[in-house]
């Protein structure tokens, strides 16, 4: 079992106990420094105090269980606005949002698809591209998926925008 999975098995019950969702666990290295990132969320979001409290508790458990050999740096944070989607349940929760999805193998000559998240349909998720084409994937085919903050969404779909009340149209008078 890899370190990420071991950390996930320890962090999951701690997160549930505190009312958090364990979104993801990442491991990386910068030089000789090992970094372990744990992402938490809950309705209404998490704040710095939540992350600090969970970090102390998880760090104690990891040290006690000697899960990670050698030294490491533990970071606990919110997944942010462009959060990763790891499960088909995440697809359910964020359907209709903008997503960037990458597949393991190319389809129609490409691996990256960006557009509106569709689904789920059983174990499948879809993406409607800006041009209107829909692409559906078995979730096992998806290498990564994350929400995309789209500051131009209102400009891309002008029907969803409403003119401001009382604002004159055209040039200055």
C-alpha positions in Angstrom: 0.0 0.0 0.0 1.4 3.4 -0.9 1.8 6.3 1.6 -1.1 8.3 0.2 -3.5 5.3 0.8 -2.2 4.8 4.3 -2.7 8.5 5.1 -6.2 8.3 3.6 -7.1 5.4 5.8 -6.0 7.3 8.9 -7.4 10.7 7.9 -10.8 9.5 6.7 -12.3 8.5 10.1 -10.7 11.6 11.7 -12.3 13.8 9.1 -15.7 12.2 9.4 -15.5 12.5 13.2 -15.1 16.3 12.8 -17.7 16.6 10.1 -15.3 17.1 7.2 -15.1 15.5 3.8 -11.7 14.2 3.0 -11.4 15.4 -0.6 -7.9 14.2 -1.5 -4.4 13.3 -0.3 -1.3 14.2 -2.3 2.3 13.5 -1.8 5.2 15.3 -3.5 8.9 16.0 -3.0 10.9 19.2 -3.3 14.5 18.2 -3.2 14.9 16.0 -0.2 11.8 17.4 1.5 8.7 15.3 1.4 5.3 17.2 1.4 2.0 15.6 2.3 -1.1 17.6 1.4 -4.5 16.8 2.8 -7.6 18.6 1.4 -10.7 18.9 3.5 -14.1 20.4 2.8 -17.6 20.7 4.4 -20.7 22.6 3.7 -19.9 26.3 4.2 -16.2 25.6 3.7 -13.2 25.2 6.1 -11.2 28.0 7.6 -7.6 28.3 8.9 -8.5 27.2 12.4 -10.2 24.1 11.1 -7.1 23.2 9.1 -4.7 23.9 11.9 -6.7 21.8 14.4 -7.0 18.9 11.9 -3.3 19.1 11.0 -2.3 18.7 14.7 -4.6 15.8 15.2 -3.6 14.0 11.9 0.1 14.7 12.5 0.0 13.1 15.9 -1.7 10.0 14.4 0.7 9.7 11.6 3.7 10.0 13.9 2.2 7.5 16.4 1.6 5.0 13.6 4.9 5.8 12.0 3.0 5.9 8.7 5.6 8.1 6.9 9.2 7.1 7.3 11.6 10.0 7.8 10.7 13.6 8.0 7.8 15.2 6.1 5.9 18.5 6.0 2.1 18.2 6.5 -0.2 20.7 4.8 -4.0 20.7 5.4 -6.2 23.0 3.4 -9.4 23.6 1.5 -9.5 22.2 -2.0 -10.1 25.7 -3.3 -12.4 26.9 -6.0 -10.8 24.7 -8.6 -11.2 21.6 -6.5 -10.4 18.2 -7.8 -13.3 15.8 -8.5 -12.2 12.3 -7.4 -15.4 10.3 -7.2 -18.7 9.9 -9.1 -20.3 11.4 -6.0 -18.3 14.6 -6.7 -19.7 14.5 -10.3 -23.2 14.4 -8.8 -22.6 17.3 -6.5 -21.0 19.6 -9.1 -23.0 18.7 -12.2 -23.6 21.9 -14.2 -20.3 23.4 -13.2 -17.4 24.0 -15.5 -14.8 21.2 -15.5 -11.5 20.3 -17.0 -11.3 16.6 -17.5 -8.3 14.5 -18.7 -8.6 10.9 -19.8 -5.9 8.2 -19.5 -6.2 7.4 -23.2 -6.9 9.7 -26.1 -10.4 9.9 -27.5 -11.0 11.5 -30.8 -7.3 12.5 -30.8 -7.4 14.3 -27.5 -7.1 13.7 -23.8 -8.3 17.0 -22.3 -11.9 18.2 -22.4 -13.2 21.4 -20.9 -16.9 22.4 -20.6 -20.0 21.9 -18.6 -20.0 18.8 -16.3 -22.8 16.4 -17.1 -24.1 13.4 -15.2 -23.5 11.1 -13.6 -25.2 8.4 -15.6 -24.4 5.3 -13.6 -20.6 5.1 -13.5 -20.2 7.6 -16.4 -19.7 11.4 -16.4 -20.0 13.7 -19.4 -18.6 17.0 -20.6 -20.5 19.4 -22.9 -18.0 21.4 -24.8 -18.6 25.1 -25.6 -19.4 24.1 -29.2 -22.2 21.9 -27.8 -20.6 18.5 -28.4 -21.1 16.0 -25.6 -18.5 13.4 -24.6 -19.2 10.7 -22.0 -16.6 8.7 -20.1 -16.6 5.8 -17.8 -15.2 7.2 -14.5 -12.4 4.7 -14.6 -11.2 6.3 -17.9 -10.8 9.7 -16.2 -7.2 10.4 -15.1 -8.1 13.7 -13.5 -11.0 16.2 -13.2 -11.2 19.5 -11.6 -13.7 22.4 -11.4 -12.7 25.5 -13.4 -13.4 29.0 -12.4 -14.7 30.7 -15.5 -14.8 34.5 -15.2 -16.1 34.8 -18.7 -19.2 32.5 -18.3 -21.7 35.4 -18.4 -20.1 36.7 -21.6 -20.1 33.3 -23.2 -23.8 32.8 -22.5 -25.4 36.2 -22.7 -28.9 34.8 -22.1 -27.9 34.2 -18.5 -27.0 37.9 -17.9 -29.5 40.5 -17.0 -28.9 44.2 -17.7 -28.4 46.3 -14.7 -31.5 48.2 -13.5 -31.5 51.9 -14.3 -28.2 51.9 -16.1 -28.3 53.8 -19.4 -27.3 51.8 -22.5 -24.9 53.2 -25.0 -22.4 56.1 -24.5 -22.3 58.7 -21.8 -24.9 61.5 -22.0 
